[in-house]
């Protein structure tokens, strides 16, 4: 993905295309290694010579094995384009992209549905709130998602601020010690906003300015 993103313009369509193509290429490589390599075939040679060499039934069987290989991962990508517009999209098996920018937030993983339900409940509030309140709503969604399997209890918050026009820097809001936030969330009836949560959030994160997109 890094190689593909070196040259394209900073436009959402170009970034989606680069990430999706990288995903699909990796899927093809994985399927080739798992299914075709034992026969010494590439995908091209299998499609060109496999039917004649194997016959219809065996060819169909190998092709089915190839097509059932999956990449057990999903990507969620977010950032700002050259107009400083925020975007978010996902890419999942078999290399299908979905633009989530209109929704304005998203979640992936085994806790996806719980997290999205929590964020949807705050959807009308998010655009009008401070970054601390918005960050709390994101943490709240993560805490709700922890009821799902495979969702860890450790939480790290990372926010990315679009650089001003003409400036080449990226500001990150980083918070790793969120125990006070989770404690406040646990004390309230789930779904209610803890009192003074904005000041609680302010005590955890800190803005740090880093060089733009370090390698």
N, C-alpha and C positions, 0 to 999 in steps of 0.2 A: 504494500500500500504506500509506503514512504517513497519508493521509487516512482510509482505512478503519479504521486502528488507533487513531484518536483517541478513539472512543467505546466500542468493545466492552469487556466485562470481561476481565480478565487471566486468561483460561481457554484451555487448549490448543485446544478446539473452535472458539472464537471467532476465535483467531488463524489457525488453519488455514483457516477460512471466508474471512477477509478476504484472505489472501494468494492463495488459490486463485481467488477472484472477480476480484482485480486481474489475475492472470495471464490468465484467460479473456477479460476485457474487452480487454486489450492484444492478445491473439491475434485477437479479432474485428475490432478496429480495423485491425490490420496486414493481415488478409485483405481487408477492405473496401477499403482504400487500394490494394492491389495488383491486385485482381480486379474489384470492383464500381464503383469510383469512375469508371472510364473510361466507364461507361454512365450515370453520374449517379444510381446506385442506392445506397440504404442496404440493410442486410441485410433490414430489414422490408419495404421496397418491392420488393426482388428476390423475396422469398418470396411476396409478395402479387400482384405483377404480372408477374414474370419468365416464368412458364410460358406465360401468354397471349401475351406479347409475342414470345417467342423460339421457342415450339414445344417439344415434348418433348425432341428430340435436343440442340438448342443449350442449352436450360435445364439438362439433365443435364451437359453439358460444362462450362458455367460453374460449376455447383455443385461439380463434381469439382475444378476449379481452386481454388475457394474452400476446399474441405476439405483440400487438400494443402498449403496454406500452413502453415508451422511457425514457432514461435519457437525460435531456436537458442540456448536458454539454459535453465538449471535452477537452482533456488534450494534452498539448505539453510538452514533457520532453526532457531535454538536459543535457549533462554532459560529463565526461571523464571516459574512462575505465582504467583498470590497466596498460595498455600500454600508457596512456595519449593521446589516440586518442579521438577526439571529435565526439559525436553522437547526433542526434536529431530524435525524432519520435513522432507521434501523435496517440492517441487512441480516437475513437469516437463510438457512438451508432451503433450497439449493442455490442460493445466490439471488434472493428476491429482496428488493429494496422497497421501503415504504417511507414516504416523507411525512414526518409528524409535526412539521412546523406550524400548521394551522392549529393543532391542539395546544402547542406551546410547552408541552412537557411529555415525558414518556418514561416507561420502566421496562426492564427486561429481566429474565431469570425466573426462578421458581416462585418468587414473591411478587411477580408482575401484577397479578390481578388485585391483590390486596393493596399494593402501593398505588396503582392507578385509581382504585376506588377512593382511597384517601385523598389523592390530589384532585379528583373530580369534585369531591365535596367542598374543596376550597377554591374551585376554579374561578368563581366570581370575585373572590377576594385577592387572589394572587397579583393581578395587574396593578392594584391600587396600593399595595403594601410596601413597606421599607424592605431593604435587602435582608435585614435581620428576621423580619416576619416571614418573608418568602423562604429564607433558609430554614426556618423552623418547620414550615409546612413540608419541605422536602425531607427533613429529619423525621417528622411525624409519619410520613409515608413509609420510610425505611423501617421505623419501629413497628408499624403495623404489619409489614411484610415478614417480620421475623417469625411469625407463626407458621410460615411455610417451611418445608424441608429444605435443607442446604443453604438457608440464609443465615449468615454468621451474625453474632451479636456485636461485633466490632464495627464502628461507623466512622468514616472519615468524610468530611465535607470539603468539596473543592468547587469554587465558583470562578468563572472566567469573565472578566470585564473587557468589553471591546475597547481597543486603544483609540484615542482621539485621532481625528483625521490628520495625516501627515506625520504621525508618530509611530515608531517601530518598537512598541513594547507591549507586554501582556501583563495584566494585573490578576493575581490569583488571591482569592479569599480561602484560606486554609484553616481548618479546625479538626484536630484529632482527638481532643479531650472534651468529649461531649456528654460526660456523665451528668453534669448539672441539668442539661437539657432533657436527657432521658428521665432523670429523676422527677423533673417538673411534669413531664408528660405522664409518667406512671401514677402520679398523685391525683390527677384529674380523671373524671369520668371520660372514657375514651370518646373522642369527637369534640370535646370542649377544649378551648384554647386556654392554657395555663395563664394565671395572672402574672404580669410583669415579665412575660417570656421574651419581650424585645430586649430588655436589659440583660436577661440571662444569656441570650444569644450574643450580645455585644461583648460579654466577658470571655467568650470562647474563641471566636475567629480573629484573625489579624490579616490586613491587606499586605501583600508582599509583591513588589514589582520585579519581574524577571525579564531577561531578554526574550524577544519574540521567538516563540517556537524553537526552543533549544533542541539540538540533536542529541 
